[in-house]
């Protein structure tokens, strides 16, 4: 049995969702009831996003007068298809990350995993191949570079003097470079 490229993207999105939820929830100690509620919301959103990918596009034709169980199933499938579950999971995971003190590299890796998750969801929903992202590769690489630079800057002690100043200058230059990549070229 072979898995099609959209199927591979859906499997990757499911695994990345599970990894992101687990990564952001550790350590959950001290988060209290809010942490438990956010963890539950992240799990529900991840499961619903996975269901949305498994369901695919809405069926074209439906019987107007179906049995109640069938109509309830269609309504549930429409709910799974209609809400932005992946984005809800990202928000819940980010708030979970904020609830506990974590090291900058921990948050940086979570940011990279969330970016990969959103790309996998997009590729699975659009049924497109990885080549679709090729034109955006320089911008993606620049964004990941900024993420690494931000994690590095946050790792430095607050009063490091020249190292912190150098990191701030590098971050400003990198942000200008990324903005230059993001701006559209001359159409003429």
Order of alpha helices (4+ residues) and beta strands (2+ residues): alpha-alpha-alpha-alpha-alpha-alpha-alpha
